[in-house]
């Protein structure tokens, strides 16, 4: 994530994955790719992952984000 490599990030997701970002649900790799490209890579946002939680089969990654301007 912090290398700003859109395709590398998207490769970690299953084809039917979804991302819930602040109550927005982004479904599937194509939508996730657009989201990552714009809101993380494009805005140069890095993540500091502090834990990974398995919640009834969903993987939750609470994180602290930092925008580099």
C-alpha positions as CSV (number, residue, x, y, z in Angstrom):
1,X,0.0,0.0,0.0
2,X,2.6,2.5,1.0
3,X,4.6,1.9,-2.3
4,X,1.6,3.5,-4.2
5,X,1.5,0.4,-6.5
6,X,-2.2,0.1,-7.6
7,X,-1.9,-3.3,-9.3
8,X,0.2,-4.7,-6.4
9,X,-2.5,-3.6,-4.0
10,X,-5.4,-4.9,-6.1
11,X,-3.6,-8.3,-6.5
12,X,-4.2,-8.9,-2.8
13,X,-8.0,-8.9,-3.2
14,X,-10.2,-11.8,-4.2
15,X,-12.3,-11.2,-7.4
16,X,-15.5,-10.8,-5.3
17,X,-13.9,-8.8,-2.5
18,X,-15.4,-5.7,-1.1
19,X,-14.0,-2.7,0.8
20,X,-16.1,-0.8,3.4
21,X,-14.5,2.6,3.7
22,X,-16.3,4.9,6.1
23,X,-19.6,3.2,5.3
24,X,-19.0,3.2,1.6
25,X,-19.0,-0.3,0.1
26,X,-16.8,-0.9,-2.9
27,X,-17.4,-4.2,-4.6
28,X,-15.2,-6.2,-7.0
29,X,-11.6,-5.8,-8.2
30,X,-12.5,-3.2,-10.9
31,X,-14.2,-0.9,-8.5
32,X,-11.5,-1.5,-5.8
33,X,-8.8,-0.6,-8.4
34,X,-10.5,2.7,-9.2
35,X,-11.0,3.5,-5.5
36,X,-7.3,2.6,-4.7
37,X,-6.0,4.5,-7.7
38,X,-7.9,7.7,-6.8
39,X,-8.0,7.8,-3.1
40,X,-4.8,6.1,-2.0
41,X,-2.3,6.2,-4.8
42,X,-3.5,9.4,-6.4
43,X,-3.7,11.2,-3.1
44,X,-0.5,9.6,-1.8
45,X,-2.1,8.2,1.4
46,X,-0.1,5.7,3.5
47,X,-1.4,3.3,6.1
48,X,-0.1,2.3,9.4
49,X,-1.8,-1.1,10.1
50,X,-1.9,-1.9,13.8
51,X,-4.1,-5.0,13.8
52,X,-6.0,-7.4,11.5
53,X,-9.3,-8.7,12.8
54,X,-11.2,-11.8,11.6
55,X,-14.9,-10.9,12.2
56,X,-17.1,-13.9,11.3
57,X,-15.2,-14.5,8.1
58,X,-14.7,-10.8,7.2
59,X,-11.1,-9.4,7.4
60,X,-11.1,-6.0,9.1
61,X,-8.0,-3.8,8.9
62,X,-8.3,-0.9,11.3
63,X,-5.7,1.7,10.3
64,X,-4.3,5.1,10.7
65,X,-4.0,6.9,7.4
66,X,-1.7,9.8,6.5
67,X,-2.0,11.9,3.4
68,X,1.3,13.2,1.9
69,X,0.9,16.5,0.2
